[in-house]
Amino acid sequence: MTHLDEGQLHAYLDGEGTERDGWGRSEIETHLAECSACRARLEDQRRLRDRARAILGTAGPMAVSPPPFDAVLQRAARKRERKLRIPPMTTLAWAASLALAVGVGWYARSLVLEGGGAAAAGVATGATPPQVRADAIQAAPPAARQLAQGTPAREAPARPPQEGIGAVASTATAAVQDRPVANLTAAEAKAPPDTEAPPLRVTEAPVPSPAPAIALRRVQPAVAAPDLAERGWITVPPAEAERRLGGPLATIPGLPSLGTSVFGTGPSAVARTIQVLGPGLTIELVQQRATTAAPERAARERAAAPAAMPQAERAIGDEPGRALTVPWEGFSVTGRALVPDDSLRRLLSRLSRP
């Protein structure tokens, strides 16, 4: 027996007739009455259709009926009136807070004014008159006062006051004048009643003579600018140093040079060359003509013009070290370095021209 397919069953459930392959609605009903399998399949399809319709019915949009436009306007007006209306209790609370703030401020102002007046009155009352100092002197203990009377007064020579002493004296005077009257009264109460202080003799101190005016004048330099530049240490190239020395410049071959500087010209010219021995270690070579008077005069000239020496060379030349003088090419070469004597002697034995 031929069974109905899915399309024929769905068309029959939808209420549509089909003429496909000679199957009309009447033929389908006749077949369903005779075939139990097709009838069972039709019932399954019907249940599936009903379930799908139920799900789709609940998933649809909800029906909303919009209110009239006049009702919307009335509702907005009511909300606006509700916002602008302030409760009476809130208004009263605001007024009470404002009144309290004004009252507290006025009361505080009166307290400040009264406190300022009382303080001014206290300052005026506590001011010590000038005659209190005499009372304080009379209230001193008897023994100290008698000792002061028994000792003759010595008149010391007048000395010009100094700025520091004047400042201390003024400070001490201000401190004595600012003492309270209550302390003076207590001192008078402690003194014995039968002892009276004789009147004090006040001697005016002589007025110190004014300090003589200091006359300022410009000190003229003893050496002119060209002469000072000529007599100072000048850093020059090796060729210029040889020209000023009038002979070869002494250096140690193979060592880096930090520079050469000369001092003076002519027979008294002195050249100084600084070379690097290693990290943080240098050797200083001072070269001058090998004469009897030239070394002393050159040493005096070097000591007389330390300001003209460059800062870096002065720092290197001032550091301590061993010194050794050797003759070389008609010159006297002094080497100074922080090395042993034998090492310094070997270094000076290698002297040659740069």
LOTOR-905155 format. One record per residue (C-alpha): residue in three letters; x, y, z. Coordinates in steps of 0.1 Angstrom, whole numbers, plus 5000, padded with zeros to 4 digits. Example, Ala and Ser with C-alpha at 12.3 -4.5 7.8 and 13.67 -1.06 7.14 Angstrom:
# residues 2
ALA512349555078SER513749895071
This chain:
# residues 354
MET500050005000THR501350354992HIS501550595022LEU501150965022ASP504251185023GLU504951485046GLY503851745021GLN500451585016LEU499951555054HIS500851925060ALA498652045031TYR495751845045LEU496351995080ASP496452345066GLY493052285049GLU494452285014GLY493652034988THR496251874966GLU495951714932ARG499551584931ASP499651234917GLY495851214917TRP495551264954GLY492651494963ARG491251574997SER488651304994GLU491251044983ILE493451145014GLU490551105038THR489750765022HIS493450655026LEU493650775062ALA490450575071GLU492150265057CYS495850325068SER496550345105ALA500250435100CYS499350755080ARG496650835105ALA499150815134ARG501651035115LEU498851295109GLU498051315146ASP501751375154GLN501951655129ARG498751805143ARG500151805179LEU503351965166ARG501452235148ASP499252315179ARG502352345201ALA504152575177ARG501052805176ALA500952815214ILE504652915217LEU504253185190GLY501153325206THR502953395239ALA506053535222GLY504153815204PRO504254185215MET501954295243ALA499054505234VAL499454865248SER496855125245PRO498455475245PRO496555735267PRO495156045252PHE497456345247ASP495356565270ALA495856315298VAL499656335293LEU499656715295GLN497656715327ARG499956465343ALA503056675334ALA501456985349ARG500756805382LYS504356695385ARG505557055379GLU503357195406ARG504456925430LYS508157025425LEU507657395430ARG505657365462ILE507857395493PRO506557255526PRO505957525553MET508157345578THR511157365555THR510657735551LEU510557785589ALA513657575593TRP515557785569ALA514458105586ALA515457975620SER518957875607LEU519558215593ALA518458395625LEU520758165646ALA523758235624VAL523258615626GLY522858595664VAL525958385669GLY528058615646TRP526958925665TYR527758765699ALA531158665687ARG531859015674SER530959165708LEU533358915725VAL536159005702LEU535759375708GLU535559335745GLY538659115746GLY540659365725GLY539759655748ALA540659455779ALA543959355764ALA544759715756ALA543859825791GLY546059555805VAL548959665785ALA548460025795THR548159925832GLY551159705831ALA553459975816THR556260045841PRO557060415848PRO560660525846GLN561060565884VAL560460195891ARG564060135884ALA565160335914ASP562660145936ALA564059825924ILE567659935933GLN566560045968ALA564759705973ALA568159515970PRO569359316001PRO571159516028ALA574459326026ALA574759375989ARG573859745992GLN576359806021LEU579059626001ALA578359855972GLN578560155995GLY581860046011THR583559995978PRO584860325963ALA583660405928ARG586260375901GLU586160595871ALA587060385841PRO588360545810ALA585860615784ARG585860365756PRO583960385723PRO580860165724GLN580759865702GLU577859755681GLY577459415698ILE577659565734GLY575159845725ALA572659585712VAL573059375744ALA572759685766SER569559805749THR568059455752ALA568859445789THR567359795795ALA564159695777ALA563959375798VAL564359575831GLN561759835820ASP559259565811ARG559359395846PRO555959385863VAL555259605893ALA554159305914ASN557759165914LEU559059505927THR556459515954ALA557359165966ALA561059265968GLU560259565989ALA558159356013LYS561159106018ALA563559386027PRO563859466065PRO561959776076ASP564759926097THR567159936069GLU567060236046ALA569160286015PRO571060606012PRO570460815982LEU572360685952ARG574860905935VAL574360905897THR577360995877GLU576861075840ALA579060875818PRO581261075795VAL580061095760PRO582360885738SER584261065711PRO583060985677ALA585160735657PRO587460905632ALA586260895597ILE587960645575ALA589360785543LEU588960555514ARG591260575484ARG591760355455VAL594960145457GLN596860165425PRO598259835413ALA601959805418VAL602359615385ALA600759715352ALA598459475334PRO600959375307ASP603659325333LEU601359105354ALA600458895324GLU604158865316ARG604958755352GLY602058515357TRP601858145348ILE600758115311THR599757785294VAL601657765261PRO602557495235PRO605857315238ALA607357525210GLU606557855228ALA607957715260GLU611257625243ARG611357975228ARG610958135262LEU613457905279GLY615957945251GLY616557575249PRO614857235247LEU611857145269ALA612356845292THR609656575291ILE609456205298PRO608756015266GLY605755775265LEU603755965291PRO600656165283SER600956545290LEU598356755307GLY599957075294THR602957305298SER602957655315VAL605757915317PHE606558185342GLY608558495333THR610858545303GLY614558555296PRO617158395319SER614658375348ALA611958185328VAL610557875344ALA608657605326ARG606457345342THR605157035325ILE602656785341GLN602456435328VAL600256135337LEU601955825353GLY598755635359PRO595155665372GLY595255955397LEU599055975396THR601056255379ILE604556385378GLU605556755377LEU608656875359VAL609957225367GLN612657335344GLN614857645346ARG618357765338ALA621057605359THR622457925375THR623158015411ALA620858305415ALA618158195391PRO616557915413GLU616158145443ARG614658435422ALA612358195403ALA611158045435ARG610458395449GLU608558485418ARG606558165419ALA605558235455ALA604758605447ALA602158525420PRO599958235430ALA596758415418ALA597958405382MET598358035383PRO595557825366GLN593257645390ALA593857295377GLU597657335377ARG597657485412ALA595757185425ILE598156945409GLY601257135419ASP600157175456GLU599756805462PRO602556645483GLY605156425468ARG608856345466ALA611056595448LEU614356535430THR616456785410VAL618756665382PRO620856865356TRP619856825320GLU620957015288GLY622257315308PHE618957335328SER617957235363VAL614956995362THR613056925394GLY610656625393ARG607856575419ALA605656275422LEU604056035447VAL606555755439PRO609655615456ASP612955785452ASP614455525430SER611455525407LEU611555905405ARG615255885397ARG614755635369LEU611955855354LEU614156165354SER616955975337ARG614655935307LEU614356305301SER614256415264ARG612656675241PRO608956625232
